[in-house]
């Protein structure tokens, strides 16, 4: 009893499908390596991260022990918040460099992907996608082709999302402690009133 041979259409989309997945995996690895090299590996970033964790811990201890009726308590809280904001701003500068490098890598990879797989059917969906999603699943393919056919762009985006999510679980990113941008904006708005 022999196994039926795959059809020519299924066989012709299988190789590009795995090529796109491999391409996305390599691009994600390069992007994460650039983030590590430009941000997390730097001694100054490590120092900022350590100092912000120390200041945040001191601030929490102070808030737990502080008496709100004392005269200098609010002044001391402002000093801690200012220190944390400054440290977070320093860490954000490093993270911005890594984010810019990552975006540059992803844009270059996306243009290369479109060059390599323009008009190539990479997969075939078992259903017809919604009109809203069809533009993404069918990008770069001729309009006359079957709407269930997928382009490399769609597979690349899905693969990239899955790989980035998995990388976030395996290698959790630490952040510099301090008030969020939203909290800083609210405080600034309160001061302006």
C-alpha angles and dihedrals in degrees: 000000000000129000115245113256116244115257119258092248093053091045093050093054096043097071096048089045092059091041090057092048091050090046091052092047093051093046091049091050091050091048093050091046090053090050091051094046096046099037123011097038095053114105092218091055090048089052092049091049092050094046092048091051090050093048091046090052091048090048092052091049090048093049091050093051100033122110108222092207093062116103100234098042097091091045091052091048090053090050092053092046091050092051091049092048092051092049092047091050090053091050092046090058090059093044090051091058091052092046092051091050090048092050091049091051092048093048092050091047092049093052090047091049092052090049094050099042105030108147094359118131106225101176142357121228119222089227138037109260124232116270090248093058096035092082090061098040093046100039112139095012124110114268091232094063126095111288090223091067116103129217126219090254093065094047090045092052093047093047092047092051092050094046093048091049092049092046089052090054095046097039107028114201118232120215134207110262120242142092116319122248089255092054090048091050092050091050091048091050090049090052092051093055 
